[in-house]
Amino acid sequence: LESAVEEHIVLELESAPPASRREAGFSSTSQYECSVTDSENKCWVLMSEAMELHAMMLQ
């Protein structure tokens, strides 16, 4: 992480089923706070339950 830049970014991910399955009422929304990005624009998220870093590509 030599070239890491500190940032404060919140990603919101949402998934919803196709219209044919909406009657089941399933939807999922998650927010992840990113504090570090690297030179390849990957956002590193600390998953505190597992104490692991996960990389996500920002679009």
N, CA, C and O atoms as a Maestro MAE file, in Angstrom:
{
 s_m_m2io_version
 :::
 2.0.0
}

f_m_ct {
 s_m_title
 :::
 protein
 m_atom[236] {
  # First column is atom index #
  i_m_mmod_type
  r_m_x_coord
  r_m_y_coord
  r_m_z_coord
  i_m_residue_number
  s_m_chain_name
  s_m_pdb_residue_name
  s_m_pdb_atom_name
  i_m_atomic_number
  :::
  1 25 0.819 -1.192 0.000 1 A "LEU " " N  " 7
  2 3 0.000 0.000 0.000 1 A "LEU " " CA " 6
  3 2 0.861 1.253 0.000 1 A "LEU " " C  " 6
  4 15 0.470 2.263 0.585 1 A "LEU " " O  " 8
  5 25 2.012 1.212 -0.636 2 A "GLU " " N  " 7
  6 3 2.901 2.366 -0.669 2 A "GLU " " CA " 6
  7 2 2.229 3.590 -1.268 2 A "GLU " " C  " 6
  8 15 2.403 4.705 -0.777 2 A "GLU " " O  " 8
  9 25 1.457 3.377 -2.334 3 A "SER " " N  " 7
  10 3 0.864 4.514 -3.032 3 A "SER " " CA " 6
  11 2 -0.585 4.754 -2.617 3 A "SER " " C  " 6
  12 15 -1.375 5.285 -3.398 3 A "SER " " O  " 8
  13 25 -0.933 4.369 -1.407 4 A "ALA " " N  " 7
  14 3 -2.311 4.537 -0.937 4 A "ALA " " CA " 6
  15 2 -2.603 6.003 -0.647 4 A "ALA " " C  " 6
  16 15 -1.738 6.748 -0.187 4 A "ALA " " O  " 8
  17 25 -3.825 6.392 -0.923 5 A "VAL " " N  " 7
  18 3 -4.280 7.754 -0.672 5 A "VAL " " CA " 6
  19 2 -5.478 7.658 0.263 5 A "VAL " " C  " 6
  20 15 -6.402 6.879 0.027 5 A "VAL " " O  " 8
  21 25 -5.454 8.466 1.339 6 A "GLU " " N  " 7
  22 3 -6.581 8.419 2.264 6 A "GLU " " CA " 6
  23 2 -7.767 9.154 1.668 6 A "GLU " " C  " 6
  24 15 -7.625 10.257 1.140 6 A "GLU " " O  " 8
  25 25 -8.929 8.543 1.754 7 A "GLU " " N  " 7
  26 3 -10.166 9.141 1.268 7 A "GLU " " CA " 6
  27 2 -11.292 8.715 2.184 7 A "GLU " " C  " 6
  28 15 -11.144 7.798 2.992 7 A "GLU " " O  " 8
  29 25 -12.408 9.384 2.050 8 A "HIS " " N  " 7
  30 3 -13.604 8.997 2.805 8 A "HIS " " CA " 6
  31 2 -14.721 8.808 1.796 8 A "HIS " " C  " 6
  32 15 -15.332 9.777 1.345 8 A "HIS " " O  " 8
  33 25 -14.986 7.554 1.440 9 A "ILE " " N  " 7
  34 3 -15.959 7.217 0.408 9 A "ILE " " CA " 6
  35 2 -16.922 6.199 0.988 9 A "ILE " " C  " 6
  36 15 -16.511 5.282 1.699 9 A "ILE " " O  " 8
  37 25 -18.191 6.356 0.689 10 A "VAL " " N  " 7
  38 3 -19.176 5.356 1.088 10 A "VAL " " CA " 6
  39 2 -19.760 4.760 -0.172 10 A "VAL " " C  " 6
  40 15 -20.319 5.475 -1.004 10 A "VAL " " O  " 8
  41 25 -19.633 3.444 -0.317 11 A "LEU " " N  " 7
  42 3 -20.212 2.728 -1.451 11 A "LEU " " CA " 6
  43 2 -21.552 2.169 -1.019 11 A "LEU " " C  " 6
  44 15 -21.692 1.662 0.094 11 A "LEU " " O  " 8
  45 25 -22.532 2.261 -1.893 12 A "GLU " " N  " 7
  46 3 -23.813 1.637 -1.608 12 A "GLU " " CA " 6
  47 2 -24.096 0.634 -2.701 12 A "GLU " " C  " 6
  48 15 -24.160 0.980 -3.880 12 A "GLU " " O  " 8
  49 25 -24.266 -0.608 -2.301 13 A "LEU " " N  " 7
  50 3 -24.543 -1.683 -3.238 13 A "LEU " " CA " 6
  51 2 -25.969 -2.145 -3.020 13 A "LEU " " C  " 6
  52 15 -26.396 -2.368 -1.888 13 A "LEU " " O  " 8
  53 25 -26.697 -2.285 -4.107 14 A "GLU " " N  " 7
  54 3 -28.087 -2.708 -3.985 14 A "GLU " " CA " 6
  55 2 -28.372 -3.786 -5.001 14 A "GLU " " C  " 6
  56 15 -27.982 -3.673 -6.163 14 A "GLU " " O  " 8
  57 25 -29.038 -4.814 -4.577 15 A "SER " " N  " 7
  58 3 -29.447 -5.854 -5.505 15 A "SER " " CA " 6
  59 2 -30.929 -6.096 -5.304 15 A "SER " " C  " 6
  60 15 -31.420 -6.156 -4.177 15 A "SER " " O  " 8
  61 25 -31.627 -6.235 -6.410 16 A "ALA " " N  " 7
  62 3 -33.060 -6.505 -6.360 16 A "ALA " " CA " 6
  63 2 -33.354 -7.615 -7.353 16 A "ALA " " C  " 6
  64 15 -32.686 -7.710 -8.383 16 A "ALA " " O  " 8
  65 25 -34.325 -8.446 -7.070 17 A "PRO " " N  " 7
  66 3 -34.656 -9.544 -7.972 17 A "PRO " " CA " 6
  67 2 -35.367 -9.040 -9.221 17 A "PRO " " C  " 6
  68 15 -35.841 -7.904 -9.245 17 A "PRO " " O  " 8
  69 25 -35.448 -9.860 -10.246 18 A "PRO " " N  " 7
  70 3 -36.213 -9.492 -11.430 18 A "PRO " " CA " 6
  71 2 -37.667 -9.235 -11.054 18 A "PRO " " C  " 6
  72 15 -38.135 -9.702 -10.016 18 A "PRO " " O  " 8
  73 25 -38.386 -8.489 -11.903 19 A "ALA " " N  " 7
  74 3 -39.770 -8.117 -11.617 19 A "ALA " " CA " 6
  75 2 -40.640 -9.338 -11.330 19 A "ALA " " C  " 6
  76 15 -41.567 -9.259 -10.524 19 A "ALA " " O  " 8
  77 25 -40.356 -10.455 -11.977 20 A "SER " " N  " 7
  78 3 -41.170 -11.659 -11.777 20 A "SER " " CA " 6
  79 2 -41.041 -12.225 -10.365 20 A "SER " " C  " 6
  80 15 -41.911 -12.974 -9.919 20 A "SER " " O  " 8
  81 25 -39.959 -11.873 -9.653 21 A "ARG " " N  " 7
  82 3 -39.747 -12.420 -8.306 21 A "ARG " " CA " 6
  83 2 -39.964 -11.370 -7.232 21 A "ARG " " C  " 6
  84 15 -39.733 -11.655 -6.056 21 A "ARG " " O  " 8
  85 25 -40.400 -10.158 -7.588 22 A "ARG " " N  " 7
  86 3 -40.558 -9.089 -6.600 22 A "ARG " " CA " 6
  87 2 -41.626 -9.377 -5.559 22 A "ARG " " C  " 6
  88 15 -41.552 -8.853 -4.447 22 A "ARG " " O  " 8
  89 25 -42.622 -10.199 -5.891 23 A "GLU " " N  " 7
  90 3 -43.662 -10.475 -4.911 23 A "GLU " " CA " 6
  91 2 -43.103 -11.134 -3.656 23 A "GLU " " C  " 6
  92 15 -43.727 -11.069 -2.597 23 A "GLU " " O  " 8
  93 25 -41.951 -11.759 -3.755 24 A "ALA " " N  " 7
  94 3 -41.317 -12.352 -2.576 24 A "ALA " " CA " 6
  95 2 -40.783 -11.270 -1.646 24 A "ALA " " C  " 6
  96 15 -40.580 -11.525 -0.459 24 A "ALA " " O  " 8
  97 25 -40.551 -10.059 -2.170 25 A "GLY " " N  " 7
  98 3 -40.127 -8.929 -1.357 25 A "GLY " " CA " 6
  99 2 -38.658 -8.923 -0.991 25 A "GLY " " C  " 6
  100 15 -38.291 -8.321 0.018 25 A "GLY " " O  " 8
  101 25 -37.802 -9.569 -1.767 26 A "PHE " " N  " 7
  102 3 -36.377 -9.616 -1.448 26 A "PHE " " CA " 6
  103 2 -35.659 -8.412 -2.033 26 A "PHE " " C  " 6
  104 15 -35.816 -8.109 -3.216 26 A "PHE " " O  " 8
  105 25 -34.886 -7.736 -1.229 27 A "SER " " N  " 7
  106 3 -33.931 -6.737 -1.718 27 A "SER " " CA " 6
  107 2 -32.844 -6.613 -0.663 27 A "SER " " C  " 6
  108 15 -33.064 -6.894 0.515 27 A "SER " " O  " 8
  109 25 -31.684 -6.194 -1.100 28 A "SER " " N  " 7
  110 3 -30.551 -6.100 -0.187 28 A "SER " " CA " 6
  111 2 -29.781 -4.825 -0.472 28 A "SER " " C  " 6
  112 15 -29.453 -4.542 -1.624 28 A "SER " " O  " 8
  113 25 -29.492 -4.065 0.548 29 A "THR " " N  " 7
  114 3 -28.704 -2.844 0.415 29 A "THR " " CA " 6
  115 2 -27.586 -2.908 1.448 29 A "THR " " C  " 6
  116 15 -27.819 -3.206 2.619 29 A "THR " " O  " 8
  117 25 -26.384 -2.626 1.000 30 A "SER " " N  " 7
  118 3 -25.241 -2.631 1.905 30 A "SER " " CA " 6
  119 2 -24.434 -1.363 1.702 30 A "SER " " C  " 6
  120 15 -24.341 -0.852 0.586 30 A "SER " " O  " 8
  121 25 -23.859 -0.860 2.763 31 A "GLN " " N  " 7
  122 3 -22.972 0.288 2.665 31 A "GLN " " CA " 6
  123 2 -21.627 -0.098 3.248 31 A "GLN " " C  " 6
  124 15 -21.543 -0.729 4.301 31 A "GLN " " O  " 8
  125 25 -20.575 0.297 2.540 32 A "TYR " " N  " 7
  126 3 -19.219 0.028 2.990 32 A "TYR " " CA " 6
  127 2 -18.454 1.334 2.996 32 A "TYR " " C  " 6
  128 15 -18.472 2.068 2.008 32 A "TYR " " O  " 8
  129 25 -17.791 1.629 4.078 33 A "GLU " " N  " 7
  130 3 -16.986 2.829 4.161 33 A "GLU " " CA " 6
  131 2 -15.558 2.484 3.773 33 A "GLU " " C  " 6
  132 15 -14.952 1.575 4.341 33 A "GLU " " O  " 8
  133 25 -15.024 3.217 2.801 34 A "CYS " " N  " 7
  134 3 -13.667 2.973 2.310 34 A "CYS " " CA " 6
  135 2 -12.757 4.069 2.831 34 A "CYS " " C  " 6
  136 15 -13.064 5.251 2.680 34 A "CYS " " O  " 8
  137 25 -11.659 3.700 3.431 35 A "SER " " N  " 7
  138 3 -10.741 4.702 3.952 35 A "SER " " CA " 6
  139 2 -9.451 4.772 3.157 35 A "SER " " C  " 6
  140 15 -8.674 5.711 3.330 35 A "SER " " O  " 8
  141 25 -9.207 3.809 2.299 36 A "VAL " " N  " 7
  142 3 -7.952 3.782 1.540 36 A "VAL " " CA " 6
  143 2 -8.230 3.325 0.116 36 A "VAL " " C  " 6
  144 15 -8.986 2.378 -0.104 36 A "VAL " " O  " 8
  145 25 -7.615 4.004 -0.851 37 A "THR " " N  " 7
  146 3 -7.620 3.516 -2.230 37 A "THR " " CA " 6
  147 2 -6.176 3.417 -2.685 37 A "THR " " C  " 6
  148 15 -5.313 4.141 -2.188 37 A "THR " " O  " 8
  149 25 -5.909 2.519 -3.634 38 A "ASP " " N  " 7
  150 3 -4.543 2.386 -4.129 38 A "ASP " " CA " 6
  151 2 -4.419 2.998 -5.522 38 A "ASP " " C  " 6
  152 15 -5.377 3.573 -6.038 38 A "ASP " " O  " 8
  153 25 -3.247 2.876 -6.126 39 A "SER " " N  " 7
  154 3 -2.976 3.503 -7.424 39 A "SER " " CA " 6
  155 2 -3.813 2.916 -8.549 39 A "SER " " C  " 6
  156 15 -3.948 3.545 -9.598 39 A "SER " " O  " 8
  157 25 -4.379 1.729 -8.363 40 A "GLU " " N  " 7
  158 3 -5.229 1.116 -9.383 40 A "GLU " " CA " 6
  159 2 -6.702 1.426 -9.147 40 A "GLU " " C  " 6
  160 15 -7.572 0.826 -9.777 40 A "GLU " " O  " 8
  161 25 -6.987 2.360 -8.241 41 A "ASN " " N  " 7
  162 3 -8.347 2.787 -7.916 41 A "ASN " " CA " 6
  163 2 -9.170 1.678 -7.263 41 A "ASN " " C  " 6
  164 15 -10.395 1.657 -7.390 41 A "ASN " " O  " 8
  165 25 -8.507 0.763 -6.568 42 A "LYS " " N  " 7
  166 3 -9.216 -0.245 -5.791 42 A "LYS " " CA " 6
  167 2 -9.515 0.343 -4.416 42 A "LYS " " C  " 6
  168 15 -8.658 0.985 -3.809 42 A "LYS " " O  " 8
  169 25 -10.690 0.128 -3.946 43 A "CYS " " N  " 7
  170 3 -11.087 0.598 -2.626 43 A "CYS " " CA " 6
  171 2 -10.922 -0.560 -1.652 43 A "CYS " " C  " 6
  172 15 -11.454 -1.646 -1.883 43 A "CYS " " O  " 8
  173 25 -10.195 -0.339 -0.576 44 A "TRP " " N  " 7
  174 3 -9.954 -1.399 0.409 44 A "TRP " " CA " 6
  175 2 -10.921 -1.221 1.570 44 A "TRP " " C  " 6
  176 15 -10.972 -0.161 2.194 44 A "TRP " " O  " 8
  177 25 -11.686 -2.270 1.851 45 A "VAL " " N  " 7
  178 3 -12.703 -2.237 2.896 45 A "VAL " " CA " 6
  179 2 -12.320 -3.232 3.983 45 A "VAL " " C  " 6
  180 15 -12.057 -4.400 3.696 45 A "VAL " " O  " 8
  181 25 -12.288 -2.774 5.220 46 A "LEU " " N  " 7
  182 3 -11.994 -3.656 6.350 46 A "LEU " " CA " 6
  183 2 -13.283 -4.331 6.794 46 A "LEU " " C  " 6
  184 15 -14.236 -3.662 7.192 46 A "LEU " " O  " 8
  185 25 -13.307 -5.655 6.724 47 A "MET " " N  " 7
  186 3 -14.446 -6.433 7.199 47 A "MET " " CA " 6
  187 2 -14.140 -6.789 8.651 47 A "MET " " C  " 6
  188 15 -13.399 -7.733 8.923 47 A "MET " " O  " 8
  189 25 -14.713 -6.029 9.577 48 A "SER " " N  " 7
  190 3 -14.326 -6.154 10.985 48 A "SER " " CA " 6
  191 2 -14.666 -7.510 11.594 48 A "SER " " C  " 6
  192 15 -13.980 -7.958 12.512 48 A "SER " " O  " 8
  193 25 -15.720 -8.177 11.095 49 A "GLU " " N  " 7
  194 3 -16.063 -9.483 11.657 49 A "GLU " " CA " 6
  195 2 -14.935 -10.484 11.424 49 A "GLU " " C  " 6
  196 15 -14.618 -11.280 12.308 49 A "GLU " " O  " 8
  197 25 -14.333 -10.447 10.245 50 A "ALA " " N  " 7
  198 3 -13.291 -11.408 9.900 50 A "ALA " " CA " 6
  199 2 -11.894 -10.805 9.993 50 A "ALA " " C  " 6
  200 15 -10.902 -11.517 9.833 50 A "ALA " " O  " 8
  201 25 -11.805 -9.501 10.249 51 A "MET " " N  " 7
  202 3 -10.533 -8.774 10.280 51 A "MET " " CA " 6
  203 2 -9.746 -9.016 8.997 51 A "MET " " C  " 6
  204 15 -8.563 -9.352 9.038 51 A "MET " " O  " 8
  205 25 -10.419 -8.841 7.852 52 A "GLU " " N  " 7
  206 3 -9.799 -9.001 6.543 52 A "GLU " " CA " 6
  207 2 -10.014 -7.733 5.734 52 A "GLU " " C  " 6
  208 15 -10.984 -7.005 5.941 52 A "GLU " " O  " 8
  209 25 -9.090 -7.478 4.807 53 A "LEU " " N  " 7
  210 3 -9.265 -6.384 3.854 53 A "LEU " " CA " 6
  211 2 -9.788 -6.951 2.549 53 A "LEU " " C  " 6
  212 15 -9.265 -7.949 2.054 53 A "LEU " " O  " 8
  213 25 -10.811 -6.330 1.987 54 A "HIS " " N  " 7
  214 3 -11.358 -6.736 0.696 54 A "HIS " " CA " 6
  215 2 -11.183 -5.576 -0.271 54 A "HIS " " C  " 6
  216 15 -11.429 -4.424 0.085 54 A "HIS " " O  " 8
  217 25 -10.759 -5.877 -1.493 55 A "ALA " " N  " 7
  218 3 -10.575 -4.841 -2.507 55 A "ALA " " CA " 6
  219 2 -11.790 -4.802 -3.419 55 A "ALA " " C  " 6
  220 15 -12.308 -5.840 -3.831 55 A "ALA " " O  " 8
  221 25 -12.245 -3.574 -3.734 56 A "MET " " N  " 7
  222 3 -13.356 -3.376 -4.661 56 A "MET " " CA " 6
  223 2 -12.918 -2.370 -5.701 56 A "MET " " C  " 6
  224 15 -12.276 -1.373 -5.371 56 A "MET " " O  " 8
  225 25 -13.254 -2.618 -6.952 57 A "MET " " N  " 7
  226 3 -12.938 -1.671 -8.014 57 A "MET " " CA " 6
  227 2 -14.021 -0.604 -8.061 57 A "MET " " C  " 6
  228 15 -15.209 -0.925 -8.095 57 A "MET " " O  " 8
  229 25 -13.618 0.661 -8.062 58 A "LEU " " N  " 7
  230 3 -14.569 1.764 -8.164 58 A "LEU " " CA " 6
  231 2 -14.844 2.052 -9.622 58 A "LEU " " C  " 6
  232 15 -13.920 2.071 -10.436 58 A "LEU " " O  " 8
  233 25 -16.082 2.274 -9.959 59 A "GLN " " N  " 7
  234 3 -16.464 2.564 -11.349 59 A "GLN " " CA " 6
  235 2 -16.785 4.033 -11.494 59 A "GLN " " C  " 6
  236 15 -17.129 4.485 -12.586 59 A "GLN " " O  " 8
  :::
 }
 m_bond[235] {
  # First column is bond index #
  i_m_from
  i_m_to
  i_m_order
  :::
  1 1 2 1
  2 2 3 1
  3 3 4 2
  4 3 5 1
  5 5 6 1
  6 6 7 1
  7 7 8 2
  8 7 9 1
  9 9 10 1
  10 10 11 1
  11 11 12 2
  12 11 13 1
  13 13 14 1
  14 14 15 1
  15 15 16 2
  16 15 17 1
  17 17 18 1
  18 18 19 1
  19 19 20 2
  20 19 21 1
  21 21 22 1
  22 22 23 1
  23 23 24 2
  24 23 25 1
  25 25 26 1
  26 26 27 1
  27 27 28 2
  28 27 29 1
  29 29 30 1
  30 30 31 1
  31 31 32 2
  32 31 33 1
  33 33 34 1
  34 34 35 1
  35 35 36 2
  36 35 37 1
  37 37 38 1
  38 38 39 1
  39 39 40 2
  40 39 41 1
  41 41 42 1
  42 42 43 1
  43 43 44 2
  44 43 45 1
  45 45 46 1
  46 46 47 1
  47 47 48 2
  48 47 49 1
  49 49 50 1
  50 50 51 1
  51 51 52 2
  52 51 53 1
  53 53 54 1
  54 54 55 1
  55 55 56 2
  56 55 57 1
  57 57 58 1
  58 58 59 1
  59 59 60 2
  60 59 61 1
  61 61 62 1
  62 62 63 1
  63 63 64 2
  64 63 65 1
  65 65 66 1
  66 66 67 1
  67 67 68 2
  68 67 69 1
  69 69 70 1
  70 70 71 1
  71 71 72 2
  72 71 73 1
  73 73 74 1
  74 74 75 1
  75 75 76 2
  76 75 77 1
  77 77 78 1
  78 78 79 1
  79 79 80 2
  80 79 81 1
  81 81 82 1
  82 82 83 1
  83 83 84 2
  84 83 85 1
  85 85 86 1
  86 86 87 1
  87 87 88 2
  88 87 89 1
  89 89 90 1
  90 90 91 1
  91 91 92 2
  92 91 93 1
  93 93 94 1
  94 94 95 1
  95 95 96 2
  96 95 97 1
  97 97 98 1
  98 98 99 1
  99 99 100 2
  100 99 101 1
  101 101 102 1
  102 102 103 1
  103 103 104 2
  104 103 105 1
  105 105 106 1
  106 106 107 1
  107 107 108 2
  108 107 109 1
  109 109 110 1
  110 110 111 1
  111 111 112 2
  112 111 113 1
  113 113 114 1
  114 114 115 1
  115 115 116 2
  116 115 117 1
  117 117 118 1
  118 118 119 1
  119 119 120 2
  120 119 121 1
  121 121 122 1
  122 122 123 1
  123 123 124 2
  124 123 125 1
  125 125 126 1
  126 126 127 1
  127 127 128 2
  128 127 129 1
  129 129 130 1
  130 130 131 1
  131 131 132 2
  132 131 133 1
  133 133 134 1
  134 134 135 1
  135 135 136 2
  136 135 137 1
  137 137 138 1
  138 138 139 1
  139 139 140 2
  140 139 141 1
  141 141 142 1
  142 142 143 1
  143 143 144 2
  144 143 145 1
  145 145 146 1
  146 146 147 1
  147 147 148 2
  148 147 149 1
  149 149 150 1
  150 150 151 1
  151 151 152 2
  152 151 153 1
  153 153 154 1
  154 154 155 1
  155 155 156 2
  156 155 157 1
  157 157 158 1
  158 158 159 1
  159 159 160 2
  160 159 161 1
  161 161 162 1
  162 162 163 1
  163 163 164 2
  164 163 165 1
  165 165 166 1
  166 166 167 1
  167 167 168 2
  168 167 169 1
  169 169 170 1
  170 170 171 1
  171 171 172 2
  172 171 173 1
  173 173 174 1
  174 174 175 1
  175 175 176 2
  176 175 177 1
  177 177 178 1
  178 178 179 1
  179 179 180 2
  180 179 181 1
  181 181 182 1
  182 182 183 1
  183 183 184 2
  184 183 185 1
  185 185 186 1
  186 186 187 1
  187 187 188 2
  188 187 189 1
  189 189 190 1
  190 190 191 1
  191 191 192 2
  192 191 193 1
  193 193 194 1
  194 194 195 1
  195 195 196 2
  196 195 197 1
  197 197 198 1
  198 198 199 1
  199 199 200 2
  200 199 201 1
  201 201 202 1
  202 202 203 1
  203 203 204 2
  204 203 205 1
  205 205 206 1
  206 206 207 1
  207 207 208 2
  208 207 209 1
  209 209 210 1
  210 210 211 1
  211 211 212 2
  212 211 213 1
  213 213 214 1
  214 214 215 1
  215 215 216 2
  216 215 217 1
  217 217 218 1
  218 218 219 1
  219 219 220 2
  220 219 221 1
  221 221 222 1
  222 222 223 1
  223 223 224 2
  224 223 225 1
  225 225 226 1
  226 226 227 1
  227 227 228 2
  228 227 229 1
  229 229 230 1
  230 230 231 1
  231 231 232 2
  232 231 233 1
  233 233 234 1
  234 234 235 1
  235 235 236 2
  :::
 }
}
